[in-house]
Amino acid sequence: MSELLKMIDETLEVIREKTEDEYPIGIILGTGLGGLVNEIKVEHEIDYADLPHFPLSTVESHHGKLIFGEIGSKKVVAMQGRFHYYEGYSMKQITYPVRVMKFLGVKTLLVSNACGGMNPLFRKGDIMLIVDHINLLGDNPLIGPNEDELGPRFPDMSEPYSKELIELAEEIALENKIKIQKGVYVAVPGPNLETKAEYRFLRSTGADVVGMSTIPENIVANHMGMKVLGFSIVTDECFPEALKPVNVEEIIATAMSAEPKMTLLMKEVITRL
C-alpha cells in the first residue's frame, strides 16, 4: 500500500469512529461562504485538528471543521473552511480532504469561492457558475507517482465542471429569479491581489474571474471520477482603468451579502440530485 493510501486509511479510521454512513455529496465552502452549514441537519462534526494528516485552516472566515449530516434527504459531508496554496501547503495537502471524501462515498462535489470579477459585464455580488478554468498556480496536485487505485495517469479534463449540474443550477436560478453569470475561473497563487497589468493579462487569457483556490480540488475530483459543480461570488470589480483599493473585510462582507442566494441554489441542487 502506498503512503497516501495508508494516510487515507488512518484518517478514515478516526471518521469511522463517528459514522459508518456513506456520503454521496461533498461540499467545500469558500471565504465568507459557510452559511450552507446552517442548512445541514448536522449528525457529526470533527475539527480538522482531530483528523490525522489534515492540514489546518489559517485564513480568517475558514472555521476548520468537517461536517456530516443531511440536506433534505441527501447525506452530505462539508468542509467548513478550505486550504490554499498561499498558506504554504503543498498541492497534495490542499487536495487531501477530497481524496478522503471519495472513500466516504462522494460522487458529486460542490465547491464555492470568492473571486475578483474581470468581465466588464459582471458586478460585485454576482454569482457565477464556473464552466471552465485556467490553472496558473504554477503547480498541479497530480505531479508525482500516479495512484492507479484512485484514477488514471492522464485524466481527461474536457468537462471539468458537469454540464448536467450547470443546467440544473441555471434552471433553479430561473425558478427563483436569481441572476446568475457563467464563465471561466483562473487561479493564481496569491496571497496579494493583482496589479492592473496582471488583471489585463488574466482577462486576455479568456478568464472572467480570478481567485486563489478551487482548481486543485477540481483536478483531484476529476481524477477520481467525481462530478463537480462550482460557484464563484464576485466580491470585487477588477477593471484596470477603474481599479480601487480593496480589503479583506469588504471582500468577506460582499461574499456574505450574496451568500443566501448561493446557499439557496446549492441546497436546491442537492435536494434534486
C-alpha positions as CSV (number, residue, x, y, z in Angstrom):
1,M,0.0,0.0,0.0
2,S,1.3,3.5,-0.9
3,E,2.0,6.2,1.7
4,L,-1.0,8.2,0.5
5,L,-3.4,5.2,0.8
6,K,-2.1,4.5,4.3
7,M,-2.7,8.1,5.3
8,I,-6.3,8.0,4.0
9,D,-6.8,4.8,6.0
10,E,-5.6,6.5,9.2
11,T,-7.9,9.4,8.6
12,L,-10.9,7.2,7.8
13,E,-10.3,5.2,11.0
14,V,-11.0,8.3,13.1
15,I,-14.0,9.3,10.9
16,R,-15.5,5.8,11.1
17,E,-15.5,6.0,14.9
18,K,-18.2,8.7,14.5
19,T,-20.0,7.4,11.4
20,E,-20.2,4.4,9.2
21,D,-22.5,6.1,6.7
22,E,-21.8,6.8,3.0
23,Y,-22.0,10.4,1.9
24,P,-22.6,10.8,-1.9
25,I,-22.4,14.6,-1.9
26,G,-19.3,16.6,-0.8
27,I,-19.2,20.3,-0.3
28,I,-16.3,22.8,0.0
29,L,-17.2,26.2,1.4
30,G,-15.1,29.2,0.5
31,T,-14.2,32.6,2.0
32,G,-17.3,34.1,3.8
33,L,-19.4,31.3,2.4
34,G,-20.0,29.0,5.4
35,G,-23.8,29.7,5.6
36,L,-24.8,26.5,3.9
37,V,-23.8,24.7,7.1
38,N,-26.9,26.1,8.7
39,E,-29.0,24.2,6.2
40,I,-27.4,20.9,7.1
41,K,-29.1,18.7,9.7
42,V,-25.8,18.0,11.4
43,E,-25.1,14.5,12.7
44,H,-21.4,14.8,13.4
45,E,-18.7,17.4,13.4
46,I,-14.9,16.8,13.5
47,D,-12.3,19.5,13.9
48,Y,-9.5,19.3,11.3
49,A,-7.1,19.3,14.2
50,D,-8.5,15.9,15.3
51,L,-8.1,14.3,11.8
52,P,-4.8,12.7,11.1
53,H,-2.9,14.2,8.1
54,F,-5.5,17.0,7.6
55,P,-3.9,20.5,7.3
56,L,-5.3,23.3,9.5
57,S,-7.1,26.3,8.1
58,T,-5.1,29.5,8.8
59,V,-7.4,32.0,7.0
60,E,-10.0,34.2,8.8
61,S,-13.6,33.1,8.0
62,H,-12.5,29.5,7.4
63,H,-13.6,27.6,10.5
64,G,-11.8,24.3,10.0
65,K,-14.4,21.5,10.5
66,L,-15.6,18.5,8.6
67,I,-19.4,18.3,9.0
68,F,-21.5,15.2,8.4
69,G,-25.3,15.3,8.0
70,E,-28.3,15.7,5.7
71,I,-29.7,18.4,3.4
72,G,-33.3,17.3,2.5
73,S,-32.9,13.5,2.4
74,K,-29.4,13.6,1.0
75,K,-26.3,12.6,3.0
76,V,-23.6,15.3,2.7
77,V,-20.1,15.9,4.0
78,A,-19.0,19.5,4.1
79,M,-15.6,21.2,4.6
80,Q,-16.3,24.4,6.6
81,G,-13.0,26.0,5.6
82,R,-10.6,25.0,2.8
83,F,-6.8,25.2,2.3
84,H,-4.9,27.5,-0.1
85,Y,-1.5,27.3,-1.8
86,Y,-0.5,30.6,-0.3
87,E,-0.8,29.2,3.2
88,G,2.3,27.2,2.4
89,Y,0.6,23.9,1.9
90,S,1.5,21.5,-0.9
91,M,-1.0,20.7,-3.6
92,K,-1.3,17.2,-2.2
93,Q,-2.1,18.6,1.3
94,I,-4.7,21.1,-0.2
95,T,-6.5,18.2,-2.0
96,Y,-6.1,15.6,0.6
97,P,-9.7,16.1,2.0
98,V,-11.1,15.5,-1.5
99,R,-9.2,12.2,-1.6
100,V,-10.8,11.3,1.8
101,M,-14.2,12.3,0.6
102,K,-14.0,9.8,-2.3
103,F,-13.6,7.0,0.3
104,L,-16.6,8.3,2.2
105,G,-18.7,7.7,-0.9
106,V,-18.7,11.2,-2.5
107,K,-19.7,11.1,-6.2
108,T,-20.7,14.8,-6.6
109,L,-18.6,17.7,-5.3
110,L,-20.0,21.2,-4.9
111,V,-17.3,23.9,-4.5
112,S,-17.7,27.6,-3.8
113,N,-15.2,30.5,-3.7
114,A,-15.0,34.3,-3.5
115,C,-13.3,35.9,-6.6
116,G,-12.5,39.1,-8.4
117,G,-14.6,39.9,-11.4
118,M,-12.7,40.9,-14.6
119,N,-15.5,40.5,-17.1
120,P,-16.9,44.1,-17.6
121,L,-20.5,42.7,-17.6
122,F,-20.0,41.3,-14.1
123,R,-20.8,43.3,-10.9
124,K,-19.9,43.0,-7.3
125,G,-22.2,40.5,-5.6
126,D,-22.9,38.5,-8.8
127,I,-22.9,34.7,-8.6
128,M,-21.1,32.9,-11.4
129,L,-21.3,29.2,-12.3
130,I,-17.9,28.0,-13.3
131,V,-18.0,26.4,-16.7
132,D,-14.2,26.0,-17.2
133,H,-10.9,27.1,-15.6
134,I,-7.3,28.1,-16.2
135,N,-4.6,26.8,-13.8
136,L,-2.0,29.5,-13.3
137,L,-1.0,28.3,-9.8
138,G,2.3,27.0,-11.2
139,D,1.7,23.5,-9.7
140,N,-0.6,20.5,-10.1
141,P,-1.8,18.0,-7.4
142,L,-1.2,15.1,-9.8
143,I,2.5,15.7,-10.2
144,G,4.5,12.7,-8.9
145,P,3.7,8.9,-9.0
146,N,0.2,8.2,-10.0
147,E,-2.1,6.4,-7.6
148,D,-3.7,3.9,-10.0
149,E,-6.3,2.9,-7.4
150,L,-7.5,6.5,-7.3
151,G,-7.5,7.4,-11.0
152,P,-5.7,7.4,-14.4
153,R,-2.3,8.9,-15.0
154,F,-3.7,11.3,-17.6
155,P,-7.2,12.2,-16.6
156,D,-9.5,13.8,-19.2
157,M,-10.5,17.4,-18.4
158,S,-12.8,18.2,-21.4
159,E,-15.7,18.7,-18.9
160,P,-14.1,19.7,-15.6
161,Y,-17.5,21.1,-14.4
162,S,-20.5,19.0,-15.1
163,K,-22.7,20.4,-17.9
164,E,-25.7,18.5,-16.4
165,L,-25.2,20.1,-13.0
166,I,-24.7,23.6,-14.5
167,E,-28.0,23.2,-16.4
168,L,-29.7,22.1,-13.2
169,A,-28.3,25.2,-11.3
170,E,-29.4,27.5,-14.1
171,E,-33.0,26.0,-14.0
172,I,-33.2,26.6,-10.2
173,A,-31.8,30.1,-10.6
174,L,-34.5,30.9,-13.2
175,E,-37.3,29.4,-11.0
176,N,-36.1,31.6,-8.0
177,K,-35.5,34.7,-10.1
178,I,-31.8,34.7,-9.1
179,K,-29.5,36.5,-11.6
180,I,-26.6,34.2,-12.5
181,Q,-23.5,34.5,-14.6
182,K,-21.5,31.8,-16.3
183,G,-17.7,32.0,-17.0
184,V,-14.1,30.9,-16.7
185,Y,-12.3,30.9,-13.4
186,V,-8.5,31.5,-13.3
187,A,-6.5,30.6,-10.2
188,V,-3.2,32.4,-9.2
189,P,-1.1,31.7,-6.1
190,G,-1.8,34.9,-4.2
191,P,-2.0,36.0,-1.4
192,N,-1.7,39.6,-2.8
193,L,-4.4,40.8,-5.0
194,E,-3.4,41.5,-8.6
195,T,-1.9,44.6,-10.3
196,K,-3.7,46.5,-13.1
197,A,-1.3,44.9,-15.6
198,E,-2.0,41.4,-14.2
199,Y,-5.7,41.9,-14.5
200,R,-5.3,42.9,-18.1
201,F,-3.2,39.9,-18.8
202,L,-5.5,37.5,-17.0
203,R,-8.5,38.9,-18.8
204,S,-6.7,38.4,-22.1
205,T,-6.3,34.7,-21.3
206,G,-10.1,34.3,-21.6
207,A,-10.8,34.3,-17.8
208,D,-13.9,36.1,-16.4
209,V,-13.0,35.9,-12.7
210,V,-9.8,35.4,-10.7
211,G,-9.2,33.6,-7.4
212,M,-6.7,31.6,-5.4
213,S,-8.4,28.2,-4.8
214,T,-10.8,25.6,-6.3
215,I,-8.8,24.3,-9.2
216,P,-6.6,21.9,-7.3
217,E,-9.7,20.3,-5.7
218,N,-11.4,20.2,-9.1
219,I,-8.4,18.4,-10.7
220,V,-8.3,15.7,-8.0
221,A,-12.1,15.3,-8.0
222,N,-12.0,14.7,-11.8
223,H,-9.0,12.3,-11.4
224,M,-11.2,10.2,-9.1
225,G,-14.3,10.4,-11.4
226,M,-16.4,12.8,-9.4
227,K,-18.9,15.3,-11.0
228,V,-18.1,18.9,-9.9
229,L,-20.3,22.0,-9.7
230,G,-18.5,25.3,-9.0
231,F,-19.9,28.6,-7.7
232,S,-18.0,31.9,-7.5
233,I,-19.2,35.0,-5.8
234,V,-17.8,38.2,-7.3
235,T,-16.6,40.1,-4.3
236,D,-14.7,43.0,-6.0
237,E,-14.6,44.5,-9.5
238,C,-11.1,44.2,-11.1
239,F,-11.3,46.7,-14.0
240,P,-7.8,48.1,-14.6
241,E,-8.9,51.6,-15.6
242,A,-11.1,52.0,-12.6
243,L,-9.3,49.9,-10.0
244,K,-9.8,50.9,-6.4
245,P,-8.0,49.6,-3.3
246,V,-9.9,46.8,-1.6
247,N,-9.5,45.0,1.7
248,V,-10.4,41.5,3.1
249,E,-13.2,42.9,5.3
250,E,-15.0,44.3,2.3
251,I,-14.5,41.0,0.3
252,I,-15.9,39.0,3.2
253,A,-18.9,41.4,3.6
254,T,-19.7,41.2,-0.1
255,A,-19.5,37.4,0.0
256,M,-21.8,37.2,3.0
257,S,-24.4,39.5,1.4
258,A,-24.6,37.3,-1.7
259,E,-24.3,34.1,0.2
260,P,-28.1,33.5,0.9
261,K,-28.8,33.3,-2.9
262,M,-25.9,30.9,-3.4
263,T,-26.9,28.8,-0.4
264,L,-30.5,28.5,-1.9
265,L,-29.0,27.4,-5.2
266,M,-26.7,24.8,-3.7
267,K,-29.4,23.5,-1.4
268,E,-31.9,23.1,-4.2
269,V,-29.3,21.4,-6.4
270,I,-28.5,18.9,-3.6
271,T,-32.2,18.1,-3.0
272,R,-32.8,17.4,-6.7
273,L,-29.7,15.2,-7.3
